Amino acid sequence: MKTKRFLTGFLSGMAGGAMILLGAALVYKVMADNNQKKHFLVQQYEDFKEQAPVHPVSMNQSLPVAAPDFTMAAEKAVNAVVHVQTQFNAPNYTLYDYLFGTTPRYSTPVMSSGSGVILSPDGYIVTNNHVIAEAEVIQVILNDKRMYEARVIGKDATCDLALLKIDETELPCIPYGDSETIRVGEWVLAVGNPFNLTSTVTAGIISAKARNINIMEQNMSIESFIQTDAAVNPGNSGGALVNLNGELVGINSAIASRTGSFVGYSFAIPSNIVKKVVADFIEYGDVQRAFLGAEVADIDAALAKKLNMPKPMGVYVANAWDDDLKGNSTLKKGDVILEINSHKVNSGAELNEQLSKFRPGDMVELRFMQDGVIKTTQLTLRNKYGNTDIVEAKSIEVLGASFEPVPENEKQRLRLNNGVKVKDLQAGRLRAKGVHEGYIITRINNQAVNSVEDIEKALKSSDGAVFIEGIYPNGAIAYYAFGL
């Protein structure tokens, strides 16, 4: 029994010893392997140093780039941007009015608002045409809360600009900047009154230039917008887009949005267009648009290939009209306009922006390609009627309608001796006052009306107040009054 216990203990001891020896051998082997690997890695590093010596470099942290300072531009602009409030009376139509074509006896005042920019110390203010298009009363509120009644000096739907005037002096104003020299990526500020929040300043960069977004429905509209990512919302229309020097480079006019609020992009009318349009309003009372006498189209890759051009460039002449009097028969269908007065044009928007600087009768140097040959010529610009005359402002346009003679049988039925019938109502004074198509104007300011010329004469001789008398085809007599 004792012998068995002895053998058992002896064997257990031998096994334990063997395990210890085996563990020690394993530890030694691992250490040897690690030393070998360490030696290998060290040798690799030493070899690397020999092959490509390491040159020490300075790890000093560079100075941070200073952020742009908007304070000076904001301080300059905020006092020269005004709040424009408008009011017009919207007629309350009843079922009876719709059925019998009668004039509503009641109306509801409708308020709207936007922004404007003071351009001179004596109270000239530029804004968007769509801000004041239907307004019967226009009030301007300065940043210091002073309020003024404003009158319209001129407005034009094709460029969406209007010029207002208030009777005040020594007003803060914003100087013009050069919208052609601004570059994509440049910082700008948008200043206006979004959602009736006065004197709001937002910052962004120029995202693109010469954008045509097809938002203007009028014929011959000018769309060559500056695109920015500065936040612009309803109420900002007519406000200022300024550079970091506080100079006006654009008038904020539109946003790209499916919700009606800002979602990333806004659009401004370039200041070079604004400057010329404002000068036209002051001097002539109307915009003096200049035209080449040609219809143009943008050139894409397919058209460039058809024209054997190496790449799309210039503007394609889709149609052209001769002008024997002025000798402007140079351009013809199929030509490609490349430059105007050394300014390259690669889209219809860029072409319109360049033409907007000029008036009818001005001469420009045109560089174009005709039948594969590059040519240069001097060309006389024309007005919308095809000649070089200055277009006079027509106050009849503020009515927003066209007119036609009253048929003799209708005159007899209504016992009228004279009258002009309203047709094709659009935005303007007549629609704002609730006038329906078919209304027959018989007198304006107590002057008998029997033609469009009579209407123009009556409006031009008025002192700003207009009183219209007339009758509807159903015999309902109606009177309307408004200010010009």
C-alpha positions as CSV (number, residue, x, y, z in Angstrom):
1,M,0.0,0.0,0.0
2,K,2.8,2.4,0.9
3,T,4.7,1.3,-2.2
4,K,1.7,2.2,-4.3
5,R,1.3,5.6,-2.8
6,F,5.0,6.2,-3.3
7,L,4.9,5.3,-7.0
8,T,1.8,7.5,-7.5
9,G,3.5,10.6,-5.9
10,F,6.7,9.9,-7.8
11,L,5.0,9.8,-11.2
12,S,2.9,12.9,-10.4
13,G,6.1,14.8,-9.6
14,M,7.8,13.6,-12.8
15,A,4.8,14.8,-14.8
16,G,4.8,18.2,-13.1
17,G,8.5,18.6,-13.7
18,A,8.0,17.7,-17.3
19,M,5.3,20.3,-17.7
20,I,7.5,23.0,-16.1
21,L,10.4,22.1,-18.5
22,L,8.0,22.2,-21.5
23,G,6.6,25.6,-20.5
24,A,10.0,27.1,-20.0
25,A,11.0,25.8,-23.4
26,L,8.0,27.5,-25.0
27,V,8.6,30.8,-23.2
28,Y,12.2,30.7,-24.4
29,K,11.2,30.0,-28.0
30,V,8.6,32.9,-28.0
31,M,11.1,35.3,-26.6
32,A,13.7,34.2,-29.1
33,D,11.1,34.6,-31.9
34,N,10.2,38.1,-30.6
35,N,13.8,39.1,-30.4
36,Q,14.3,37.9,-33.9
37,K,11.3,39.8,-35.2
38,K,12.3,42.9,-33.2
39,H,15.8,42.6,-34.7
40,F,14.2,42.2,-38.2
41,L,12.0,45.3,-37.7
42,V,14.9,47.3,-36.4
43,Q,17.1,46.1,-39.2
44,Q,14.4,47.1,-41.7
45,Y,14.2,50.6,-40.1
46,E,18.0,50.9,-40.2
47,D,18.0,49.8,-43.9
48,F,15.2,52.3,-44.6
49,K,17.2,55.1,-43.0
50,E,20.2,54.2,-45.2
51,Q,18.0,54.2,-48.3
52,A,15.9,57.3,-47.6
53,P,17.4,59.6,-44.9
54,V,14.8,61.3,-42.7
55,H,15.0,65.1,-42.7
56,P,13.5,66.8,-39.6
57,V,10.6,69.2,-40.2
58,S,9.1,72.0,-38.1
59,M,5.8,71.0,-36.5
60,N,4.9,74.6,-35.5
61,Q,1.1,75.1,-35.9
62,S,0.3,77.7,-38.7
63,L,-1.8,80.7,-37.8
64,P,-5.5,80.3,-38.4
65,V,-7.0,82.1,-41.4
66,A,-9.1,85.1,-40.4
67,A,-12.9,84.8,-41.1
68,P,-14.4,87.6,-43.3
69,D,-15.6,90.6,-41.4
70,F,-19.2,91.5,-42.4
71,T,-19.7,94.3,-39.9
72,M,-18.7,97.3,-42.0
73,A,-20.8,96.2,-45.0
74,A,-23.8,95.5,-42.7
75,E,-23.5,98.8,-41.0
76,K,-23.4,100.7,-44.3
77,A,-26.3,98.8,-45.9
78,V,-28.8,98.3,-43.1
79,N,-29.7,102.0,-42.7
80,A,-30.2,102.4,-46.5
81,V,-32.6,99.4,-46.9
82,V,-36.2,100.3,-46.3
83,H,-39.5,98.5,-45.6
84,V,-42.0,98.9,-48.4
85,Q,-45.7,98.4,-47.5
86,T,-48.4,98.5,-50.1
87,Q,-52.2,98.4,-50.0
88,F,-54.9,97.8,-52.5
89,N,-58.6,97.1,-52.3
90,A,-59.7,93.6,-53.4
91,P,-63.3,93.4,-54.5
92,N,-65.6,91.0,-52.6
93,Y,-67.4,89.1,-55.3
94,T,-70.8,87.5,-54.6
95,L,-72.6,84.8,-56.5
96,Y,-74.9,87.6,-57.8
97,D,-71.9,89.5,-59.1
98,Y,-70.6,86.5,-61.0
99,L,-73.9,85.6,-62.5
100,F,-74.9,89.1,-63.6
101,G,-71.5,90.7,-64.1
102,T,-72.2,93.5,-61.6
103,T,-69.5,95.4,-59.7
104,P,-69.1,94.3,-56.0
105,R,-70.3,96.9,-53.6
106,Y,-67.7,96.0,-51.0
107,S,-64.0,95.5,-51.0
108,T,-61.4,94.3,-48.6
109,P,-58.0,96.1,-48.1
110,V,-55.1,93.8,-48.9
111,M,-51.7,94.6,-47.4
112,S,-48.4,93.4,-48.8
113,S,-44.8,94.2,-48.1
114,G,-41.3,94.0,-49.5
115,S,-38.0,95.9,-49.3
116,G,-36.3,98.8,-51.1
117,V,-32.9,100.4,-51.4
118,I,-32.2,104.1,-51.0
119,L,-30.0,105.2,-54.0
120,S,-29.6,108.9,-53.3
121,P,-29.9,111.3,-50.3
122,D,-32.9,113.0,-51.9
123,G,-35.2,110.0,-51.6
124,Y,-34.9,107.9,-54.8
125,I,-35.6,104.2,-53.8
126,V,-35.4,101.2,-56.1
127,T,-37.5,98.0,-55.5
128,N,-39.0,95.2,-57.5
129,N,-41.9,95.9,-59.8
130,H,-43.8,92.9,-58.4
131,V,-43.6,94.5,-54.9
132,I,-45.7,97.5,-56.0
133,A,-47.4,96.3,-59.2
134,E,-51.0,96.6,-57.9
135,A,-50.5,99.0,-55.1
136,E,-52.8,101.9,-54.6
137,V,-51.0,103.2,-51.5
138,I,-47.2,102.8,-51.0
139,Q,-45.6,103.6,-47.7
140,V,-41.9,103.5,-47.0
141,I,-40.6,102.9,-43.5
142,L,-36.9,103.7,-42.8
143,N,-34.7,101.8,-40.5
144,D,-35.2,104.5,-37.8
145,K,-39.0,103.9,-38.1
146,R,-39.8,107.2,-40.0
147,M,-42.6,106.6,-42.4
148,Y,-43.3,108.3,-45.8
149,E,-45.8,108.1,-48.6
150,A,-44.1,107.2,-51.8
151,R,-44.9,107.9,-55.4
152,V,-43.9,105.8,-58.4
153,I,-41.4,107.4,-60.8
154,G,-41.3,104.4,-63.2
155,K,-41.8,100.7,-63.3
156,D,-41.1,97.9,-65.7
157,A,-42.3,94.3,-65.6
158,T,-39.7,93.0,-68.1
159,C,-36.8,93.7,-65.8
160,D,-38.9,93.6,-62.6
161,L,-37.7,97.0,-61.3
162,A,-39.5,100.0,-60.0
163,L,-38.3,103.5,-58.9
164,L,-40.0,105.2,-56.0
165,K,-39.6,108.7,-54.6
166,I,-40.1,110.1,-51.1
167,D,-39.8,113.8,-50.1
168,E,-36.8,113.8,-47.8
169,T,-33.2,114.9,-47.8
170,E,-29.9,113.8,-46.3
171,L,-30.9,110.1,-46.3
172,P,-28.3,107.3,-46.0
173,C,-27.8,105.5,-49.3
174,I,-25.8,102.7,-50.9
175,P,-23.3,103.4,-53.7
176,Y,-23.3,101.2,-56.8
177,G,-20.8,98.4,-57.2
178,D,-19.8,96.8,-60.5
179,S,-21.8,93.6,-60.8
180,E,-19.6,92.5,-63.7
181,T,-16.4,92.3,-61.6
182,I,-17.9,90.1,-58.8
183,R,-16.7,86.5,-58.9
184,V,-18.2,83.2,-58.1
185,G,-17.2,82.4,-54.5
186,E,-17.1,86.0,-53.4
187,W,-18.8,86.8,-50.1
188,V,-22.0,89.0,-50.2
189,L,-24.7,90.1,-47.8
190,A,-28.5,90.1,-48.4
191,V,-30.3,92.9,-46.5
192,G,-34.1,93.2,-46.4
193,N,-37.3,92.7,-44.4
194,P,-38.3,89.0,-44.6
195,F,-41.6,88.1,-42.9
196,N,-41.8,91.7,-41.7
197,L,-38.6,91.3,-39.7
198,T,-37.0,94.7,-40.4
199,S,-33.3,95.2,-41.1
200,T,-32.3,91.5,-41.5
201,V,-28.8,90.7,-42.7
202,T,-27.8,87.3,-44.1
203,A,-24.5,86.2,-45.6
204,G,-23.5,83.9,-48.4
205,I,-21.4,83.6,-51.5
206,I,-21.9,84.2,-55.2
207,S,-23.0,80.8,-56.5
208,A,-23.3,81.6,-60.2
209,K,-23.8,84.5,-62.6
210,A,-26.1,85.2,-65.6
211,R,-28.8,82.7,-64.5
212,N,-32.0,82.5,-66.4
213,I,-34.7,80.7,-64.3
214,N,-37.7,81.6,-66.5
215,I,-39.8,83.2,-63.8
216,M,-40.9,86.3,-65.8
217,E,-43.9,85.8,-68.0
218,Q,-43.6,89.0,-69.9
219,N,-42.3,89.0,-73.5
220,M,-38.7,90.3,-73.9
221,S,-38.0,89.9,-70.1
222,I,-34.4,90.4,-68.9
223,E,-33.2,87.4,-66.8
224,S,-29.6,87.4,-66.0
225,F,-29.6,86.9,-62.3
226,I,-26.8,86.7,-59.8
227,Q,-27.3,83.4,-57.8
228,T,-26.3,83.3,-54.2
229,D,-26.8,81.1,-51.2
230,A,-27.5,84.0,-48.8
231,A,-30.9,83.4,-47.2
232,V,-33.7,85.3,-48.8
233,N,-37.3,84.9,-47.9
234,P,-40.7,86.5,-48.8
235,G,-40.3,90.2,-47.9
236,N,-36.7,90.4,-49.0
237,S,-37.8,91.2,-52.6
238,G,-36.4,94.6,-53.5
239,G,-33.7,94.5,-50.8
240,A,-29.9,94.9,-51.3
241,L,-27.2,92.4,-52.2
242,V,-24.0,94.1,-51.2
243,N,-20.3,93.1,-51.3
244,L,-17.9,93.4,-48.4
245,N,-17.2,97.0,-49.2
246,G,-20.9,97.8,-48.7
247,E,-21.5,98.5,-52.4
248,L,-24.7,97.5,-54.1
249,V,-24.1,94.6,-56.5
250,G,-27.7,93.4,-56.9
251,I,-31.4,93.7,-56.0
252,N,-32.8,90.6,-54.4
253,S,-35.8,89.4,-56.5
254,A,-36.5,85.7,-56.3
255,I,-35.8,82.4,-54.6
256,A,-35.8,78.8,-55.9
257,S,-38.2,77.0,-53.6
258,R,-41.0,74.4,-53.7
259,T,-42.3,75.6,-50.3
260,G,-42.3,79.4,-50.8
261,S,-39.4,79.8,-48.2
262,F,-35.7,79.8,-48.7
263,V,-34.2,76.3,-49.3
264,G,-30.7,77.2,-50.5
265,Y,-30.6,79.6,-53.5
266,S,-31.7,83.1,-54.2
267,F,-31.4,85.4,-57.2
268,A,-30.7,89.1,-57.6
269,I,-30.8,91.5,-60.5
270,P,-27.2,92.8,-61.2
271,S,-26.5,96.3,-60.2
272,N,-25.3,97.3,-63.6
273,I,-28.8,96.6,-65.0
274,V,-30.3,98.4,-62.0
275,K,-28.2,101.5,-62.5
276,K,-29.1,101.9,-66.2
277,V,-32.8,101.2,-65.6
278,V,-33.0,103.8,-62.8
279,A,-31.3,106.4,-65.0
280,D,-33.9,105.7,-67.7
281,F,-36.8,106.1,-65.2
282,I,-35.5,109.5,-64.1
283,E,-34.7,110.8,-67.5
284,Y,-37.4,109.3,-69.7
285,G,-40.0,107.8,-67.3
286,D,-39.6,104.4,-69.1
287,V,-36.9,101.8,-69.7
288,Q,-35.1,102.3,-73.0
289,R,-34.4,98.8,-74.1
290,A,-31.9,98.1,-76.9
291,F,-32.2,95.2,-79.3
292,L,-30.1,93.6,-82.0
293,G,-33.0,92.9,-84.2
294,A,-32.5,89.2,-83.9
295,E,-33.9,86.1,-82.1
296,V,-31.2,84.1,-80.4
297,A,-30.8,80.7,-78.7
298,D,-28.3,79.0,-76.5
299,I,-25.8,76.6,-78.0
300,D,-25.6,73.1,-76.6
301,A,-23.3,70.2,-77.5
302,A,-25.6,68.9,-80.2
303,L,-25.9,72.3,-82.0
304,A,-22.2,73.0,-81.7
305,K,-21.5,69.6,-83.4
306,K,-24.0,70.6,-86.2
307,L,-22.2,73.9,-86.6
308,N,-18.8,72.2,-86.7
309,M,-17.6,74.0,-83.6
310,P,-15.0,72.4,-81.4
311,K,-17.1,73.2,-78.3
312,P,-20.3,75.1,-77.4
313,M,-19.6,78.9,-77.3
314,G,-21.4,82.0,-78.2
315,V,-25.1,82.6,-79.0
316,Y,-26.9,81.2,-82.0
317,V,-28.9,83.6,-84.2
318,A,-32.2,81.8,-84.8
319,N,-33.7,84.6,-86.8
320,A,-32.7,88.1,-87.9
321,W,-34.4,91.1,-89.5
322,D,-32.9,93.5,-92.1
323,D,-32.9,97.2,-91.4
324,D,-32.1,99.0,-94.7
325,L,-32.3,102.4,-93.0
326,K,-29.6,101.7,-90.5
327,G,-27.7,99.1,-92.4
328,N,-28.1,96.4,-89.8
329,S,-28.3,93.6,-92.4
330,T,-25.0,92.1,-91.2
331,L,-26.5,89.4,-89.0
332,K,-28.3,86.5,-90.6
333,K,-29.9,83.2,-89.4
334,G,-27.2,80.7,-88.5
335,D,-24.6,83.2,-87.3
336,V,-23.0,82.8,-83.9
337,I,-22.5,85.9,-81.8
338,L,-19.3,85.6,-79.8
339,E,-18.7,89.1,-78.2
340,I,-20.2,92.5,-77.7
341,N,-17.8,95.3,-77.1
342,S,-15.1,92.7,-76.2
343,H,-17.4,91.0,-73.7
344,K,-17.8,87.3,-74.4
345,V,-21.4,86.0,-74.4
346,N,-22.2,82.3,-74.1
347,S,-25.9,82.4,-73.4
348,G,-29.0,84.5,-74.1
349,A,-28.9,85.7,-70.5
350,E,-25.4,87.1,-70.9
351,L,-26.3,88.7,-74.2
352,N,-29.4,90.4,-72.6
353,E,-27.3,91.6,-69.7
354,Q,-24.8,93.3,-72.1
355,L,-27.5,94.8,-74.2
356,S,-29.2,96.2,-71.1
357,K,-26.4,98.7,-70.7
358,F,-27.4,100.5,-74.0
359,R,-30.2,102.5,-75.4
360,P,-31.7,102.6,-78.9
361,G,-29.4,104.3,-81.4
362,D,-26.2,103.3,-79.5
363,M,-23.4,101.6,-81.6
364,V,-21.8,98.4,-80.4
365,E,-18.9,96.3,-81.8
366,L,-20.1,92.8,-82.6
367,R,-17.8,89.8,-83.1
368,F,-19.5,86.9,-84.7
369,M,-19.0,83.8,-86.8
370,Q,-20.7,83.6,-90.2
371,D,-20.2,80.6,-92.5
372,G,-17.2,79.5,-90.4
373,V,-15.5,82.9,-90.7
374,I,-14.9,85.2,-87.6
375,K,-16.1,88.7,-88.4
376,T,-16.2,92.0,-86.6
377,T,-18.7,94.8,-87.3
378,Q,-20.3,98.0,-85.9
379,L,-24.0,97.6,-85.4
380,T,-26.8,100.1,-84.4
381,L,-29.1,98.9,-81.7
382,R,-32.9,99.5,-82.0
383,N,-35.9,99.9,-79.7
384,K,-38.8,97.4,-79.4
385,Y,-40.5,99.0,-82.4
386,G,-37.5,98.4,-84.7
387,N,-36.3,102.0,-84.9
388,T,-33.8,104.0,-83.0
389,D,-36.2,106.5,-81.4
390,I,-36.4,107.0,-77.6
391,V,-39.6,105.4,-76.3
392,E,-41.8,107.8,-74.4
393,A,-43.5,106.6,-71.2
394,K,-47.2,105.9,-71.7
395,S,-49.2,106.4,-68.6
396,I,-52.0,104.3,-70.1
397,E,-49.9,101.2,-69.3
398,V,-50.6,101.6,-65.6
399,L,-54.2,100.7,-66.3
400,G,-53.2,97.1,-67.2
401,A,-55.6,96.6,-70.0
402,S,-56.2,97.0,-73.7
403,F,-59.2,98.6,-75.3
404,E,-61.6,98.3,-78.2
405,P,-64.3,100.4,-79.8
406,V,-67.9,99.9,-78.5
407,P,-70.1,98.3,-81.3
408,E,-72.8,100.7,-82.6
409,N,-75.7,98.4,-81.7
410,E,-74.4,98.3,-78.1
411,K,-74.1,102.0,-77.9
412,Q,-77.7,102.3,-79.1
413,R,-78.9,99.7,-76.6
414,L,-77.2,101.5,-73.7
415,R,-78.0,105.0,-75.1
416,L,-74.3,106.0,-75.3
417,N,-72.8,108.7,-77.5
418,N,-69.2,107.6,-76.8
419,G,-67.1,105.0,-74.9
420,V,-64.2,102.6,-75.0
421,K,-64.6,98.9,-73.9
422,V,-62.1,97.3,-71.6
423,K,-60.6,93.9,-72.7
424,D,-57.6,91.7,-71.8
425,L,-57.3,92.8,-68.1
426,Q,-53.9,92.2,-66.5
427,A,-52.2,93.5,-63.4
428,G,-52.8,97.2,-63.1
429,R,-55.0,99.9,-61.6
430,L,-58.2,98.7,-63.3
431,R,-58.1,95.1,-62.1
432,A,-56.9,96.3,-58.6
433,K,-60.1,98.4,-58.4
434,G,-62.3,95.6,-59.4
435,V,-63.0,96.5,-63.0
436,H,-64.3,93.6,-65.2
437,E,-63.6,93.0,-68.8
438,G,-66.4,94.5,-70.9
439,Y,-66.7,97.6,-68.8
440,I,-67.3,100.7,-71.0
441,I,-65.4,103.8,-70.0
442,T,-67.3,106.9,-71.0
443,R,-65.5,109.7,-69.1
444,I,-62.2,110.2,-67.3
445,N,-61.9,113.2,-65.1
446,N,-65.0,114.6,-66.7
447,Q,-63.5,114.3,-70.2
448,A,-65.4,112.3,-72.8
449,V,-63.6,109.2,-74.0
450,N,-64.1,107.6,-77.4
451,S,-60.6,106.2,-78.2
452,V,-57.3,105.1,-76.7
453,E,-55.8,108.5,-77.6
454,D,-58.6,110.1,-75.5
455,I,-57.6,107.9,-72.5
456,E,-53.9,108.8,-72.9
457,K,-54.8,112.5,-73.1
458,A,-57.0,112.4,-70.0
459,L,-54.4,110.5,-68.0
460,K,-51.5,112.9,-69.0
461,S,-53.5,115.9,-68.2
462,S,-54.5,114.6,-64.7
463,D,-52.8,115.8,-61.6
464,G,-52.3,112.2,-60.4
465,A,-55.9,111.6,-59.4
466,V,-58.1,109.6,-61.8
467,F,-61.9,109.4,-61.7
468,I,-63.5,107.0,-64.2
469,E,-67.2,106.9,-65.2
470,G,-68.7,104.0,-67.2
471,I,-71.3,101.3,-67.6
472,Y,-71.3,97.5,-67.9
473,P,-73.1,95.7,-70.8
474,N,-75.9,94.8,-68.4
475,G,-76.6,98.4,-67.8
476,A,-75.0,98.7,-64.3
477,I,-73.4,102.1,-63.9
478,A,-70.0,102.0,-62.0
479,Y,-67.5,104.6,-60.9
480,Y,-63.8,104.1,-60.0
481,A,-61.2,106.4,-58.5
482,F,-57.5,105.9,-58.0
483,G,-54.1,107.7,-58.0
484,L,-51.3,107.4,-60.6
